[in-house]
Amino acid sequence: MKTLYFSEQEYMERLANTKKSMEEKGIEVLIVTDPANMNYLTGFDGWSFYVHQGVIVMLDEQQPIWFGRGQDGNAARLTTYLDDKNIYAYQDDYVQSTVKHPYEYVADILKERKQDKKRIATETDAYYFSAKCQQVIEKCLPDAVFLDGHNLVNWVKVVKSHEEIECIKKAAVIVQKAMQVAYDSIDVGVRQCDAAANVYHAQISGTPEFGGDYTAICPLMPSGVRTSTPHLSWTDEPYKNGDTVILELAGNYHRYHCPLSRTLILGDAPQKVRDLGATVADGLTQALEAIKPGMLCEEVERVWANAIAKSGFIKDSRIGYSMGLNYPPDWGEHTASLRPGDKTVLKPGMTFHMIPGIWLDDCGVDISEPFVVTETGAEPFCHYPRKLLVK
């Protein structure tokens, strides 16, 4: 029995928009290997992206083709709307072989479908598409013209449907629960790993009405001097009086993420951390309140920069990015960023994680808000206290 979450009509609309973008770029065949883009176009959902798999979109064929490892073929039958004739599963002797490569198999599919002399694009900078894949497909299809299809589908999915936004709203409920569990679990003398275990349970158990899924990024929970950098997790050391703890967590519902960050201080935290927390929270609020459809991404960052200008603190990285449907290692969509120079126009239905964290040499503060652009402004997905948390 198939387990599609969205209607087949929605998948068809996504495919039509992808084909429109392909035509505009002169692409006749697109090989999609980003797991999120595979899911977006077909519904495919499996932890099989460590082996070569993908979806082939052809302008002159109604349905895409899924290809992947033999033992994952039934995952395609269960989670996609594709007909069996469009599901191709290769034998296991292709897996991590030194004498044959899965993209030889992909080339044979394209020859069989008479697509081997077309203008073929690949997702050249996708996490799970290697240089070897490109070398093999080009060698096997000498009459094809190869183009760069990087981020093509990512930009198609940057504006979310109503159904997608409802998924993110459910993820928001989960992440707020996880954040509260983190707050309740962290205290002087508690091991960091034990608090992290409680967070994981909250993320996956979800609510009585709906459960959660694994997130594309593990809970980021650095403490003490480790808060001076944003992408550390936890250790087995106990929390100490005076520790600052950064919490960057997410909820995930049907692969749609809602990230949320807060910073917690235990006991006698330095005044510098308290001042930094007030600066970040105020700048975040001012930037959110300024958002209107039609603004450029860089204009949002400019509001933030002006808001913190007198504080003496400096942030030299972007303050946010488009987010939503994704798999490890990232919940960001790799498209629009809230930073100088990004002239992407904000449109209703775009979803962002605004995360203007500031990291100094010995400490840091991270307070964020996920939001959707509406017809009138920015609507936050979460309603968790937007301030430095104290315990």
C-alpha positions in Angstrom: 0.0 0.0 0.0 1.4 3.4 -0.9 1.8 5.9 1.9 1.8 9.3 0.1 1.3 12.2 2.4 0.5 14.8 -0.3 -2.0 14.3 -3.2 -0.8 13.1 -6.5 -2.1 16.4 -7.9 0.3 18.3 -5.8 3.2 16.2 -7.0 2.1 16.8 -10.6 2.1 20.6 -9.9 5.6 20.4 -8.5 6.8 18.4 -11.5 5.2 20.9 -13.9 6.9 23.8 -12.2 10.2 21.9 -12.4 9.8 21.2 -16.1 9.0 24.9 -16.7 12.3 25.8 -15.1 14.1 23.2 -17.1 12.7 24.5 -20.3 13.8 28.1 -19.4 17.3 26.8 -18.8 17.5 24.6 -22.0 17.5 21.4 -20.0 15.7 18.3 -21.4 16.7 15.8 -18.7 17.4 16.5 -15.1 19.0 13.9 -12.8 18.0 14.8 -9.2 20.0 13.3 -6.4 19.3 15.6 -3.4 17.1 13.5 -1.1 14.9 16.4 -0.3 14.3 17.1 -4.0 13.6 13.5 -4.7 11.0 13.6 -1.9 9.6 16.8 -3.2 9.0 15.5 -6.7 7.9 11.9 -6.0 7.4 11.4 -2.2 10.4 9.0 -1.9 11.4 8.7 1.7 14.1 6.4 2.9 17.5 6.5 4.7 19.2 5.1 1.6 21.0 8.3 0.4 24.4 6.8 1.4 24.3 4.8 -1.8 23.7 6.3 -5.3 20.0 6.9 -6.0 18.1 9.6 -7.8 15.1 10.7 -9.8 15.2 11.5 -13.5 12.9 14.1 -14.8 12.4 14.1 -18.6 10.5 16.9 -20.5 8.9 14.4 -22.9 7.7 11.8 -20.3 4.8 12.3 -17.9 6.3 10.6 -14.9 9.9 10.8 -13.5 12.0 7.7 -13.1 13.4 6.6 -9.7 16.6 4.6 -9.6 18.4 3.1 -6.7 19.7 0.0 -4.9 17.8 -3.2 -5.4 16.8 -3.6 -1.7 15.4 0.0 -1.8 13.1 -0.6 -4.7 10.1 -1.4 -2.5 10.7 1.9 -0.7 10.0 3.6 -4.0 6.9 1.5 -4.5 5.6 2.3 -1.0 6.4 6.0 -0.8 6.0 7.4 -4.3 3.2 7.7 -6.8 5.3 6.2 -9.6 4.2 3.3 -11.8 6.3 0.2 -11.4 7.7 0.7 -14.9 9.3 3.9 -13.7 11.1 2.3 -10.8 14.6 0.9 -11.6 16.5 -1.0 -9.0 20.1 -2.1 -9.6 21.8 -5.2 -8.3 23.9 -5.1 -5.2 27.2 -5.8 -7.0 27.0 -2.1 -8.1 27.3 -1.0 -4.4 30.7 0.3 -3.5 32.2 -1.7 -6.4 35.7 -1.0 -7.8 34.8 -2.5 -11.2 31.3 -1.0 -12.0 29.4 2.1 -11.0 25.7 2.8 -10.6 25.9 5.6 -13.1 26.6 3.1 -15.8 23.2 1.7 -14.9 21.7 5.2 -15.1 23.3 5.7 -18.5 21.6 2.4 -19.7 18.2 3.7 -18.4 18.6 6.9 -20.5 19.7 4.9 -23.5 16.6 2.6 -23.1 14.3 5.7 -22.9 16.1 7.4 -25.8 17.3 10.2 -23.7 21.0 9.6 -24.2 21.5 12.4 -26.8 19.7 15.1 -24.9 20.7 18.1 -22.9 21.2 16.5 -19.5 21.7 18.4 -16.2 22.9 17.1 -12.9 22.8 18.5 -9.4 26.6 19.2 -9.5 26.9 20.5 -5.9 24.5 18.3 -4.1 25.8 16.5 -1.0 25.3 13.0 -2.4 26.4 13.5 -6.0 30.1 12.8 -6.4 32.7 13.8 -8.9 32.8 10.1 -9.9 29.1 10.1 -10.8 29.7 13.0 -13.2 32.7 11.4 -14.7 31.0 8.1 -15.3 27.7 9.5 -16.8 29.7 11.7 -19.2 31.9 8.8 -20.3 28.9 6.6 -20.9 26.9 9.2 -22.8 29.3 10.8 -25.2 26.6 12.3 -27.4 24.8 14.1 -24.6 25.3 17.7 -23.7 25.8 18.1 -19.9 24.6 21.2 -18.0 24.5 22.3 -14.4 21.2 21.7 -12.7 22.4 22.6 -9.2 19.6 24.1 -7.0 17.0 24.1 -9.9 14.5 22.1 -7.8 15.5 24.0 -4.6 14.3 27.3 -6.2 11.1 25.7 -7.4 10.2 24.6 -3.8 11.1 27.9 -2.2 7.5 29.0 -2.1 5.5 26.5 0.0 1.9 25.3 -0.6 -0.7 25.5 2.1 -0.2 21.8 2.9 3.5 22.2 3.3 3.1 25.1 5.6 0.7 23.0 7.7 3.5 20.5 8.1 5.9 23.1 9.3 3.3 24.4 11.8 3.1 20.8 13.3 6.9 20.7 13.4 6.7 24.1 15.3 4.6 22.5 18.0 7.2 19.7 18.3 10.2 22.0 18.5 8.6 24.1 21.2 8.0 21.0 23.3 11.6 20.0 22.7 12.8 23.4 23.8 10.8 23.3 27.0 12.2 19.8 27.7 15.7 21.1 27.2 15.0 24.0 29.6 13.5 21.6 32.2 16.4 19.1 31.8 19.4 21.4 32.0 20.7 22.3 35.4 23.9 22.5 37.4 25.2 18.9 37.9 23.2 17.3 35.1 25.2 15.6 32.4 24.9 17.3 29.0 24.3 13.9 27.3 21.3 13.2 29.6 19.7 16.5 28.7 20.3 15.8 25.0 18.7 12.3 25.3 15.6 14.0 26.7 15.5 16.4 23.8 15.8 13.5 21.3 12.8 11.8 22.9 10.7 14.9 22.8 11.6 15.5 19.1 10.6 12.0 18.0 7.6 11.3 20.3 6.0 14.6 19.2 2.5 15.1 20.6 -0.4 12.7 21.3 -1.9 14.0 18.0 1.1 13.5 15.8 4.6 12.1 16.1 7.9 13.6 15.0 10.7 12.4 12.7 14.5 12.5 12.9 15.9 16.0 12.1 18.4 16.8 9.5 20.7 18.2 12.1 21.2 16.7 15.6 20.4 18.9 18.6 23.2 21.5 18.8 23.7 22.1 22.6 27.2 23.6 23.3 27.9 25.0 26.7 30.5 27.1 28.4 33.3 28.3 26.2 32.0 25.9 23.5 29.2 28.5 22.9 31.8 30.6 21.1 31.1 28.5 18.0 27.7 27.5 16.7 27.9 23.9 15.5 29.0 21.8 18.5 26.6 19.3 20.2 27.1 18.0 23.7 29.6 16.1 25.9 29.2 13.9 28.9 30.4 16.6 31.3 28.0 18.0 33.8 26.7 21.6 33.5 28.3 24.1 35.9 27.2 27.3 37.6 27.7 30.2 35.3 27.5 28.1 32.1 25.9 29.6 29.0 24.1 26.9 26.9 23.1 27.4 23.3 20.1 25.3 22.1 19.5 25.0 18.4 16.8 22.4 17.9 14.2 21.5 15.4 10.9 19.7 15.0 10.3 17.6 12.0 7.0 16.4 10.6 7.0 14.4 7.4 10.5 15.8 6.6 9.4 19.4 7.0 11.5 21.2 9.6 10.9 24.0 12.0 14.2 25.1 13.7 14.3 27.2 16.8 17.2 28.5 18.9 17.4 29.9 22.4 20.2 30.5 24.9 20.1 29.5 28.5 22.3 30.8 31.3 22.8 28.9 34.6 23.3 31.0 37.7 26.0 33.6 37.7 26.5 34.1 33.9 28.7 37.1 32.8 27.1 40.4 32.2 28.5 40.4 28.7 26.3 37.4 27.9 23.2 39.1 29.3 24.0 42.3 27.2 24.6 40.2 24.1 21.3 38.3 24.7 19.3 41.6 24.9 21.0 42.9 21.7 20.2 39.8 19.7 16.6 39.5 20.8 15.9 43.2 20.1 17.5 43.1 16.7 15.6 40.0 15.8 12.3 41.5 16.8 12.9 44.7 14.8 13.9 42.7 11.7 10.8 40.5 11.9 8.5 43.4 12.4 9.9 45.1 9.3 9.3 42.3 6.9 6.9 42.8 4.1 6.3 40.9 0.8 8.3 42.5 -2.0 11.3 43.3 0.3 14.7 42.0 -0.7 16.5 39.6 1.5 19.4 42.1 1.9 16.9 44.7 3.2 15.9 42.5 6.1 19.5 42.1 7.1 20.0 45.9 6.9 17.2 46.4 9.4 19.0 44.0 11.8 22.4 45.6 11.2 21.0 49.1 11.9 19.2 47.8 15.1 22.4 46.5 16.7 24.8 49.2 15.3 25.1 51.1 18.6 25.6 47.9 20.7 29.3 47.5 19.8 28.7 43.9 18.8 29.4 42.8 15.2 28.0 39.9 13.2 29.8 39.0 10.0 27.6 36.1 8.8 24.1 35.9 7.4 21.2 36.2 9.7 18.9 33.6 8.1 18.0 31.3 5.3 15.2 29.6 3.5 14.3 26.3 5.2 11.7 23.5 5.0 11.8 20.0 3.5 15.2 18.3 4.0 17.4 15.4 5.0 20.8 15.2 6.8 23.0 17.0 6.9 21.1 20.3 6.7 17.5 21.7 7.0 18.3 24.8 4.9 17.3 24.9 1.3 20.5 26.5 -0.1 18.6 29.3 -1.9 17.7 32.6 -0.3 19.8 34.1 2.5 19.2 37.1 4.7 22.5 38.8 4.0 24.0 41.7 2.1 23.9 41.2 -1.6 21.0 38.8 -1.7 18.4 40.4 -3.9 15.9 37.6 -3.6 12.4 39.1 -3.4 10.3 37.9 -0.5 7.0 36.3 -1.6 4.1 34.9 0.4 4.7 31.3 1.2 8.4 31.5 1.6 9.7 30.1 4.9 12.8 31.2 6.7 14.8 30.6 9.8 16.1 33.9 11.0 19.0 33.1 13.3 21.1 36.2 14.0 23.5 34.5 16.5 26.6 36.3 17.6 29.7 34.3 18.7 32.6 36.0 20.5 36.0 34.5 21.5 34.8 33.0 24.7 31.0 32.9 24.5 28.0 33.3 22.2 24.2 33.9 22.1 21.8 32.4 19.7 18.1 33.4 19.6 16.1 32.6 16.4 12.7 32.6 14.9 11.3 30.5 12.0 8.7 32.4 10.0 6.5 32.4 6.9 6.1 35.4 4.7 2.4 36.3 4.4 0.5 38.9 2.4 1.1 41.4 5.1 4.4 40.6 6.8 6.1 37.8 8.7 4.2 35.3 10.7 6.4 33.4 13.3 5.8 29.7 13.5 6.7 29.5 17.2 5.6 31.4 20.3 8.4 30.6 22.7 9.7 33.4 24.9 12.1 35.5 22.7 14.7 36.3 25.2 17.7 34.9 27.1 16.5 32.1 29.3 17.6 32.1 32.9 17.8 29.3 35.4 
